[in-house]
Amino acid sequence: MTEAAEHEEYDVVIAGAGVNGALIAKHLTHAGFRVLVLEAGPGSAWSLDGYSRHLDHFYAAASKGPESPWPPAVAAPQPDTADIRSGAGYFVQNGPDKYGSSYTRAQGGSTLHWLGVCLRMLPEDFELRSRFGVGHDWPLRYADLEPYYGRAEHEIGVAADVADQAHHGIEFPDGYDYPMRRIPLSFSDQVLADTIDGMRVTLEGESIALQVRSYPAGRNSVPRGAYRPVGAVDADVDRHDMITHLGERCAGNTSCTPICPIEAKYNAGKTLAQADRGKLRVLAQAVVSKVSVDPVSGMVDGIEYQRYADPASPRHTVHTARGRVYVLAAHAVENAKILLASGLGGGDSLIGKGLIDHPALYAWGLSPVPVGAYRGPLSTAGIEDLRGGAFRARHAAFRFDIGNDGWRATTGGPDSSVVDAVTNQGLYGTKLRAHLAATLPRHVRFSLAVEQLRSEANAVTIDPRHLDAMGNPRPVISYRIDDYTMGGMAAAAEAARQVFRQAGIADCTDPEAGGWFPSVRRDGEVFHYHGMGHFGGTHVMGHRAGESVVDTHQRSWEHRNLYVVGSGSFPTMGTSNPTLTMAALALRTAEHMTEALAARQPIRQGEPSGF
Amino acid sequence: MENRLDQFVRLSALLTGFAPLHLLGTGMAETYLRATDAALPDGVLDELLDAGSLPSAGSAPPTGSAVPGAPAQPGGSALAGGADPDAAAGQAIFGDAKLGPVARALILLWYRGAWTALPQEWRSAYGASPRDVDHVVSAEAYQAGLQWDAAGAHPAGARQQGYGAWASPPAALETESAPGTTGVRLPRQAGAPSVTEGARS
């Protein structure tokens, strides 16, 4: 395979074409720097034809989980939630608890299958240790990130109204609003709000009023001012120009996860398409296997990658990419894996240590009246009121996501309900149809995402006994859900029961009847949880080298021309879905890199890095 | 003489509660006929089609509407279908150890666009086809699943309802006129109590 990339000079080499890598590539190319992006997975989602094939793959898939449209290449395996029970698959689950999340190794990364929730973290989430005596403080405060949140909301294209989002001390600059108006609340949200709004629950003696609230979403709606929503993209500029307005509004496909058919939901391919293409080279099917470090200077002097032609085969050739600066933007787990495989972790190093997620509980029920389930974006509202408060000194905070997708995630509805009616209830004909018409539109689902704090015992490690088809290490995951999080689970489950009772919703939550999920036990109560895909904590940021892996610009303490970016840098995650916060951090990092690169004359390849 | 596809659609209407015109409108009838044939040992589908054409059923097309207060099925068997000719045909089919499971698989095929493998006991007794495995028939079949129509919704990822449609009340329970006439749907007035619990056996 010819490998022009190997012989070209780049200012920046980025591993990973997800949201972090794409944002940094976009901004550095526009600042005039030459950027190479290496993507481990296929690049097929970056063309409209390729994207359509992924959509067909989803339609025909027997199981329609988050991974269903995005089958991995042999060379770039990825975790699959279907493997959690058996223990097979890409992750080596070392226990004691199962890590329940997955991610996508393809150009576009996990934004290809994400839900699109773009919540800012709460100011108190950055100061957990100072305010509540638990977890860690960030080396940044909300005020430090606020301008970048605003920029990230415009990069991603977030639909929300500031009037809904100023809660828990979240502040916006005067005159600021999101680039698009909020996504309309679903009929289900409106029905539930009628009974939930104003209802109170008590946590650790603190009475908190609940409200069904629209959340900010990376989905296109009605633009404000001159903002033009970004719909479907094609890497080929000529083809892209032929896509007219596709995906410039959400059309309610009820399929944000695992694939928005019209790309009305943000994916990182949109950002990559906005880069200065003359300065950008993207190599898909290039698996970064190792970061090479000059032993004398400690600077990175190259990134080794494995290029493969056939996604069905591990056959590959090995190459090295060189630049002045290097960025690992490969995912919280993959970043740690690459650093460890390069011999850069171990000992007291925090690389890989502190893995977190939002272990989440499902609660599902049957509303007394139709709520119009199975229509609209998978969710359009949440209950945010239990994300913050004094109770956090005692147990984890949590967030309600209110589904518009019926029991799809919990039991496999509507299919499971049809099978039950036909097979177990013996219904057929008009009675079958009437039964389904009377019940399916009443399906209600909450997802209760619970905060988790970093613990160094929860870690990504590697083990030479566990390799993938390319000879690269598979992530070995050690993971335990502690009492702080289980306390939050108990409070969340109780809050959901209260909400169901008050709203007259028949509580159908029965893990035995639903899909299989891993479980943990506390004081005789069993919590069945699923991962939210919110990996974090594996290359934590901090003020000092010994206590963190990267500084506040996500720059490696040990290797000063290496940036390790993404939610792996998070000291805590609060209860926000991490994408918006990592996008804000990536923009801050890109700004820093632009200044640092501009301060030095470009250097020729082969010379010691002057960065 | 009714051809086999017509026979298949008529039986499917009886089993699913959707009018023949609706079923034909999915564009999947011929595909499902072939898929069902492929998933069954030779001759089994013809037996089912014949059972669906019992004189009592064959004398009148499926009505597409359940008679209120239809008597419970005798013998405590798990039968809860329509009444009169439909009920007679239904009884003949679902009371039969060989045809009942096949009819259920056919209902699920129409509702889900996916074939559901027959129980192992059934295959031991009546024979197994290599195509009798759980599978989505095709991308089009998934999108044509009747379950979405029954729910007043749309298949996830297809046939979307448009920006903001989710903010409106769900389409009221849609009814159909008797098959063989127009098949026109009669949406009820939004907000009116429009759904009734289906009978359970």
Interface residues (C-beta under 8 A of the other chain):
Chain A: L55 D56 F58 Y59 A60 A61 A62 K64 P184 L185 S186 F187 Q190 S221 R249 C250 A251 G252 N253 T254 S255 I259 P261 P370 V371 G372 A373 Y374 R375 G376 P377 T380 N404 D405 G406 R408 P414 D415 V418 V419 A421 V422 T423 Q425 G426 L427 Y428 G429 T430 K431 L432 R433 A434 H435 L436 A437 A438 T439 L440 P441
Chain B: L14 L15 T16 G17 F18 P62 G64 S65 A66 S77 A78 L79 A80 G81 G82 D86 G90 F94 A103 R104 I107 L108 Y111 R112 A114 T116 D134 H135 V136 S138 A139 E140 Y142 Q143 L146 Q147 W148 A150 A151 G152 A153 H154 A156 G157 A158 Q160 Q161 G162 Y163 G164 A165 W166 A167 S168 P169 P170 L173 E174 V195 T196 E197 G198 A199 R200 S201
